[in-house]
Amino acid sequence: MAFRTERKRAGRGLNETAEYLGVTKQAVNGWERGAFEPGIGALKKMAEFYGCTVDELLAPEETD
């Protein structure tokens, strides 16, 4: 999933994202590493915060 890609594209930090979503920085990091997945409510808020769609968040992570 493209959580990290979209966060960086939006210029948002882990702490800033966690605070906006009302979760811990570790939770956001865990989503980005694929250790676990956010609920639909968090996905919607994340998409709004990053200025993207939920579909873009759920797309495969880009590799360099």
C-alpha positions as CSV (number, residue, x, y, z in Angstrom):
1,M,0.0,0.0,0.0
2,A,1.2,3.5,-0.8
3,F,0.8,5.1,2.7
4,R,4.4,6.3,2.9
5,T,4.5,7.5,-0.7
6,E,1.3,9.6,-0.3
7,R,2.4,10.9,3.0
8,K,5.8,12.1,1.6
9,R,4.1,13.5,-1.5
10,A,1.9,15.5,0.7
11,G,4.8,16.8,2.7
12,R,3.4,15.4,6.0
13,G,5.5,13.9,8.8
14,L,4.7,10.9,11.0
15,N,4.0,12.9,14.1
16,E,1.8,15.4,12.2
17,T,-0.2,12.5,10.6
18,A,-0.6,10.6,13.8
19,E,-1.8,13.8,15.6
20,Y,-4.4,14.5,12.9
21,L,-5.7,10.9,12.9
22,G,-5.7,10.7,16.7
23,V,-3.4,7.7,16.7
24,T,0.2,7.0,17.7
25,K,3.3,7.6,15.5
26,Q,3.9,3.9,15.9
27,A,0.5,3.1,14.4
28,V,1.2,5.2,11.3
29,N,4.6,3.6,11.0
30,G,3.1,0.1,11.4
31,W,0.6,0.9,8.6
32,E,3.5,2.1,6.3
33,R,5.5,-1.1,7.0
34,G,2.6,-3.3,6.4
35,A,2.6,-4.7,9.9
36,F,-1.1,-4.0,10.2
37,E,-3.8,-2.0,8.4
38,P,-5.8,1.1,9.3
39,G,-9.6,1.0,9.6
40,I,-11.8,2.6,6.9
41,G,-12.3,5.7,9.0
42,A,-8.6,6.2,9.3
43,L,-8.1,5.6,5.6
44,K,-10.7,8.3,4.7
45,K,-9.1,10.8,7.1
46,M,-5.7,10.0,5.8
47,A,-6.8,10.5,2.2
48,E,-8.3,13.8,3.1
49,F,-5.2,14.9,5.0
50,Y,-2.9,13.8,2.1
51,G,-5.1,15.3,-0.6
52,C,-5.5,11.9,-2.4
53,T,-8.1,9.2,-2.8
54,V,-8.5,6.0,-0.7
55,D,-7.8,4.1,-4.0
56,E,-4.4,5.9,-4.3
57,L,-3.6,4.9,-0.7
58,L,-4.4,1.3,-1.4
59,A,-2.4,1.1,-4.6
60,P,0.8,-0.9,-4.5
61,E,3.8,1.0,-3.0
62,E,6.1,2.5,-5.6
63,T,9.6,1.2,-5.7
64,D,12.6,3.3,-6.7
